[in-house]
Amino acid sequence: MRAGAPAGDAGPSSRSGAGSGAPARPRRFPGAAQPEIMRAAEKDDSYAAHVTEACRDAFRHLFGTRVAVAYQNEIKLLGQSLYYLLTTGSGQQTLGEEYCDISQVATLHGLPPTPARRILFILYQTTVPYLAERISSRIVARSIALNESQFGDPPENDNSSSGIAQSTTHSDASSTLSVSALSRSRGRVHALWQWVLQKWPSMLPFAQDFMQLAIRTNLMFFYFEGLYYHLPKRAAGIRYVFIGKPMNQRPRYQILGIFLLIQLCILGAERLRRSNISSIASSINQISSGSYASSTGRGIPVLDEDGHIINDIRGGKAADAASHSEASSGKSKCTLCLSTRQNPTATTCGHVFCWNCIMEWSNEKPECPLCRTPITHSSLICIYHSDF
């Protein structure tokens, strides 16, 4: 018993000595695998949809079907916000995270995210998409109303630019006056707002393409790294760790990341090829127009036998009118109905057709008839006040 006593005392002392020599490290949980994160996200989406449907039913019973339909986007925002505020906002796991045994962390040390970071994630997840959609729809509606109100009037782009130039010249003379500075700033903001209203309908497809590219790029990095499945979590810096029973084999999706990288490279090469083709076509048109101008003798004085300048304005005008009519007749043809385009409508790839023709085509095949680019009804843009 005496021999066993020191042995019994040596156990705790050795453990305490080891503990005093090297302090015990906190337990580190492994990072969550891609299947667990994706499964949790799908569960959260389904539960958030259930909450949104419950909110929609409540609104329908309280205010009627018309109000529920008119405010369906706001109801969706309310349902998603309630779900994430009651789970992530309160510092708890979501139902999808509980189902997959994963938990949110925000630092390399495995600490849970702070309340500010959680609220930031909720805003990115729910409020930012809603605000972006509302602002975009408002700007498009205002730009369409502005174009319709300015139909038949000369464009105000030069006036706005001249107003900006005049305001800058006046700023040099009266820089000390705060009232004039405020009026100049208001004028610049108004001119910028008018420019946004005019350019946003044409910029919207590019913005949508850029957003899709950002989502695909984030998904590619997720397949490689396994950290951020959604852009809001990447922006908020929230990742996942696995807190369940350790498994021997946890699948990874690096091969999907490689496939997605190849797809992005192909899309980038296709965009580059289209831009090069368009630039080459524009340069060829400029060269051909220049050669035509030189061949017809426009801008070059022609002398007769006596040395007097021959005034061939009438012939030049006739040639110009003929060439313009030929170019316009060939340019305004719709490739689907082979007639003059009625209500010209552009696709996201840049091709122009009749409104009825491309709508009927997209009902049968949701792709461009010329280049096979996928299109939707909402992506078709009717071109107003154009020469097509």
C-alpha positions in Angstrom: 0.0 0.0 0.0 2.9 2.3 0.7 4.4 1.5 -2.7 1.0 2.2 -4.3 0.5 5.5 -2.5 3.3 7.3 -4.3 2.1 5.9 -7.5 -1.3 7.1 -6.8 0.0 10.5 -5.8 2.2 10.7 -8.9 -0.7 10.6 -11.3 -2.2 13.9 -10.3 1.1 15.5 -9.7 2.4 14.5 -13.1 -0.8 15.8 -14.7 -0.6 19.0 -12.7 3.1 19.3 -13.5 2.3 18.8 -17.2 -0.4 21.3 -16.8 1.9 23.8 -15.2 4.6 23.3 -17.7 2.3 23.5 -20.8 -1.1 25.0 -20.2 -4.0 23.0 -21.5 -5.2 24.3 -24.9 -8.9 24.7 -25.6 -10.5 22.1 -27.6 -10.3 22.8 -31.4 -13.2 21.6 -33.5 -12.6 20.7 -37.1 -14.0 22.9 -39.8 -17.3 21.9 -41.3 -17.2 20.1 -44.6 -19.0 21.3 -47.7 -21.9 18.8 -47.7 -22.7 19.8 -44.1 -22.7 23.5 -44.9 -24.8 23.1 -48.0 -27.3 20.8 -46.2 -27.7 23.3 -43.4 -28.2 26.1 -45.9 -31.0 24.2 -47.7 -32.7 23.4 -44.3 -32.5 27.1 -43.3 -34.0 28.2 -46.6 -36.9 25.7 -46.2 -37.6 26.8 -42.7 -37.4 30.5 -43.6 -39.8 29.8 -46.4 -42.2 28.3 -43.9 -42.0 31.4 -41.7 -42.5 33.6 -44.7 -45.6 31.6 -45.7 -47.0 31.9 -42.2 -46.5 35.7 -42.3 -48.2 35.8 -45.7 -51.2 33.9 -44.3 -51.4 36.3 -41.4 -51.3 39.3 -43.7 -53.9 37.8 -45.9 -56.3 37.2 -43.0 -55.7 40.6 -41.5 -55.6 42.9 -44.6 -56.9 40.8 -47.5 -55.4 39.1 -50.5 -54.8 42.4 -52.4 -52.6 43.8 -49.7 -50.8 40.6 -49.3 -50.0 40.4 -53.0 -49.0 44.1 -53.2 -46.5 43.7 -50.3 -45.2 40.2 -51.0 -41.6 41.4 -51.1 -42.0 43.1 -47.8 -43.6 40.0 -46.3 -40.7 37.9 -47.5 -38.3 40.3 -45.9 -40.2 40.1 -42.7 -40.3 36.3 -42.7 -36.6 35.9 -43.3 -35.7 38.6 -40.8 -37.8 37.0 -38.1 -36.2 33.6 -38.7 -32.6 34.8 -38.6 -33.2 37.3 -35.8 -34.7 34.5 -33.6 -31.8 32.2 -34.3 -28.6 33.8 -35.4 -29.5 37.2 -33.9 -30.1 35.7 -30.4 -26.8 33.8 -30.5 -28.4 30.4 -31.1 -27.9 27.9 -33.8 -30.4 27.9 -36.7 -32.5 24.8 -37.3 -30.3 23.8 -40.2 -27.1 24.2 -38.2 -28.6 22.0 -35.4 -29.6 19.4 -37.9 -26.0 19.2 -39.4 -24.1 19.6 -36.0 -22.3 22.8 -37.1 -21.8 26.1 -35.3 -20.8 29.6 -36.3 -17.4 31.0 -35.5 -15.8 34.3 -36.5 -12.1 34.1 -35.7 -9.3 31.6 -36.1 -9.5 30.8 -32.4 -13.0 29.4 -32.7 -14.8 32.1 -30.8 -18.5 32.8 -31.6 -19.3 35.8 -33.7 -20.1 39.1 -31.8 -23.6 40.5 -31.8 -22.5 43.3 -34.2 -21.2 40.7 -36.7 -24.4 38.6 -36.4 -26.6 41.7 -37.1 -24.3 42.6 -40.0 -24.8 39.1 -41.5 -28.6 39.4 -41.1 -28.6 42.7 -42.9 -26.5 41.3 -45.7 -28.7 38.2 -45.9 -32.1 39.9 -45.9 -32.1 43.6 -46.2 -29.5 44.3 -48.8 -31.1 42.2 -51.6 -34.4 43.8 -50.9 -33.1 47.3 -51.0 -31.1 46.6 -54.2 -34.2 45.2 -55.9 -36.4 48.1 -54.8 -33.9 50.8 -55.7 -33.2 49.2 -59.1 -36.9 48.9 -59.9 -37.5 52.5 -58.9 -34.7 53.8 -61.0 -35.9 51.8 -64.0 -39.4 53.2 -63.6 -38.2 56.7 -63.2 -35.9 56.4 -66.3 -38.8 55.0 -68.4 -41.0 57.9 -67.3 -38.2 60.4 -68.0 -37.7 59.0 -71.5 -41.4 59.1 -72.2 -41.7 62.7 -71.0 -38.7 63.8 -73.1 -40.0 62.2 -76.3 -39.5 64.5 -79.2 -37.4 66.9 -77.1 -33.6 67.4 -77.6 -31.5 65.5 -75.2 -30.5 67.3 -72.0 -27.2 65.6 -71.7 -25.4 68.6 -73.2 -27.4 71.0 -71.1 -26.5 69.1 -68.0 -22.9 69.1 -68.9 -22.9 72.8 -69.8 -24.7 73.4 -66.5 -21.9 71.6 -64.7 -19.3 73.6 -66.6 -21.1 76.8 -65.8 -21.3 75.9 -62.1 -17.6 75.1 -62.1 -16.8 78.5 -63.7 -19.0 80.3 -61.2 -17.3 78.4 -58.4 -14.0 80.1 -59.2 -15.7 83.5 -59.0 -17.8 83.0 -55.8 -16.0 80.3 -53.9 -16.5 82.1 -50.6 -20.3 82.0 -50.7 -21.7 79.0 -49.0 -25.1 79.5 -50.7 -23.5 79.3 -54.2 -21.5 76.2 -53.1 -24.7 74.5 -51.9 -26.5 75.3 -55.1 -23.6 74.0 -57.2 -23.5 70.8 -55.2 -27.2 70.4 -55.7 -26.8 71.0 -59.4 -24.1 68.4 -59.6 -26.1 65.9 -57.7 -29.1 66.5 -59.9 -27.0 66.1 -63.0 -25.6 62.9 -61.7 -29.1 61.6 -60.8 -30.3 62.4 -64.4 -27.3 60.6 -65.8 -28.0 57.6 -63.6 -31.7 57.6 -64.8 -30.6 57.7 -68.4 -27.9 55.1 -68.2 -29.3 52.6 -65.6 -31.5 50.6 -68.0 -28.5 49.9 -70.2 -26.3 49.2 -67.2 -28.7 46.9 -65.4 -27.9 43.8 -67.5 -24.2 44.3 -66.9 -24.8 44.7 -63.2 -26.8 41.5 -63.1 -24.1 39.7 -65.0 -21.5 41.0 -62.6 -23.6 39.8 -59.6 -23.9 36.3 -61.2 -20.2 36.3 -61.8 -19.5 37.2 -58.1 -21.9 34.4 -56.9 -20.2 31.8 -59.1 -16.7 33.0 -58.1 -17.7 32.7 -54.4 -19.1 29.3 -55.0 -15.9 28.2 -56.7 -13.8 29.4 -53.7 -16.2 27.5 -51.4 -15.7 24.3 -53.3 -11.9 24.8 -52.9 -11.7 26.1 -49.4 -15.0 25.0 -47.8 -15.4 28.2 -45.8 -18.1 30.6 -47.1 -21.1 29.2 -49.0 -22.9 32.5 -49.3 -21.6 36.0 -50.0 -23.2 37.5 -46.9 -21.2 35.1 -44.7 -18.0 36.0 -46.5 -18.7 39.7 -46.1 -19.5 39.2 -42.4 -16.5 36.8 -41.8 -18.6 34.0 -40.4 -17.5 30.4 -41.0 -18.5 27.0 -39.5 -17.0 24.3 -37.4 -18.2 20.7 -36.9 -19.3 19.9 -33.3 -20.7 16.4 -33.9 -19.2 13.0 -33.6 -16.0 12.7 -35.7 -16.3 10.8 -38.9 -13.6 8.8 -40.6 -14.4 10.1 -44.1 -15.7 13.5 -44.8 -16.2 14.2 -48.5 -14.8 17.3 -50.2 -15.9 19.1 -53.4 -12.7 20.3 -54.9 -13.5 18.6 -58.2 -16.6 20.8 -58.5 -14.5 23.9 -57.9 -12.2 22.8 -60.8 -15.3 22.4 -63.1 -16.6 25.8 -62.1 -13.2 27.4 -62.7 -13.2 25.9 -66.2 -16.7 27.3 -66.8 -15.7 30.8 -65.6 -12.6 30.7 -67.9 -14.8 29.7 -70.8 -17.3 32.5 -70.1 -14.4 35.0 -69.8 -12.9 33.9 -73.1 -16.3 34.2 -74.7 -16.8 37.7 -73.4 -13.3 38.7 -74.6 -14.0 37.2 -78.0 -17.2 39.1 -78.4 -15.6 42.4 -77.3 -12.8 41.8 -79.8 -15.2 41.0 -82.6 -17.3 44.1 -81.9 -14.2 46.3 -81.8 -12.9 44.8 -85.1 -16.3 45.2 -86.7 -16.5 48.9 -85.6 -13.0 49.5 -87.0 -13.9 47.8 -90.3 -17.0 50.0 -90.5 -14.9 53.1 -89.9 -12.4 52.0 -92.5 -15.1 51.2 -95.1 -16.9 54.5 -94.4 -13.6 56.4 -94.8 -12.8 54.6 -98.1 -16.3 55.3 -99.4 -15.9 59.0 -98.5 -12.5 59.2 -100.3 -13.9 57.3 -103.3 -16.9 59.6 -103.7 -14.7 62.6 -103.4 -16.4 64.2 -100.4 -14.1 66.8 -98.7 -11.7 66.8 -101.7 -12.0 69.7 -104.2 -12.3 68.6 -107.8 -11.3 71.0 -110.6 -12.5 71.2 -114.2 -10.4 72.1 -117.3 -10.4 75.8 -116.5 -9.4 75.3 -112.9 -12.8 76.0 -111.3 -14.1 73.9 -108.4 -16.8 71.5 -109.5 -19.8 71.7 -107.1 -21.1 68.2 -107.1 -23.3 68.6 -104.0 -26.4 67.3 -105.8 -24.7 64.0 -106.8 -23.1 63.6 -103.3 -26.4 64.1 -101.6 -28.0 61.5 -103.8 -25.3 59.0 -103.2 -25.5 59.7 -99.5 -29.2 59.3 -99.4 -29.0 56.0 -101.4 -26.3 54.6 -99.1 -28.2 55.7 -96.0 -31.4 54.1 -97.3 -29.6 50.9 -98.1 -27.8 50.8 -94.7 -31.0 51.6 -92.9 -33.0 49.0 -94.8 -30.4 46.4 -94.1 -29.9 47.4 -90.6 -33.6 47.5 -89.6 -34.4 44.0 -90.7 -35.5 41.5 -88.0 -33.7 38.1 -88.4 -36.8 36.2 -87.2 -39.5 37.8 -89.4 -37.2 39.2 -92.1 -39.1 42.5 -92.1 -38.6 45.9 -90.6 -38.3 45.7 -86.8 -41.4 46.8 -84.9 -40.7 47.9 -81.3 -37.0 46.9 -81.3 -36.0 44.8 -78.4 -32.5 43.9 -77.3 -31.4 40.8 -75.5 -28.6 40.6 -72.9 -26.2 39.5 -75.6 -26.9 42.6 -77.7 -28.9 41.3 -80.6 -32.1 43.2 -81.6 -35.4 41.8 -82.8 -39.0 42.7 -82.9 -40.8 42.6 -79.6 -43.4 40.1 -80.6 -40.9 37.9 -82.5 -38.4 37.6 -79.6 -41.2 37.1 -77.1 -42.8 34.3 -79.1 -39.3 32.8 -79.6 -38.4 32.9 -75.9 -41.7 31.2 -75.0 -40.6 28.2 -77.1 -36.8 28.4 -76.5 -35.4 30.7 -73.8 -32.2 31.5 -75.7 -31.0 34.0 -78.3 -31.8 32.8 -81.8 -28.3 33.9 -83.1 -25.8 33.1 -80.3 -27.7 30.7 -78.1 -27.2 32.9 -75.0 -29.8 32.1 -72.3 -32.5 34.8 -72.0 -35.6 35.4 -69.9 -38.7 37.6 -70.4 -37.5 40.0 -67.7 -34.1 40.4 -69.4 -35.5 41.7 -72.7 -35.2 45.5 -73.1 -37.4 47.4 -75.4 -35.3 50.2 -77.1 -37.1 53.6 -77.3 -36.2 56.6 -79.4 -33.7 54.7 -81.5 -32.9 54.6 -85.2 -33.1 50.8 -85.5 
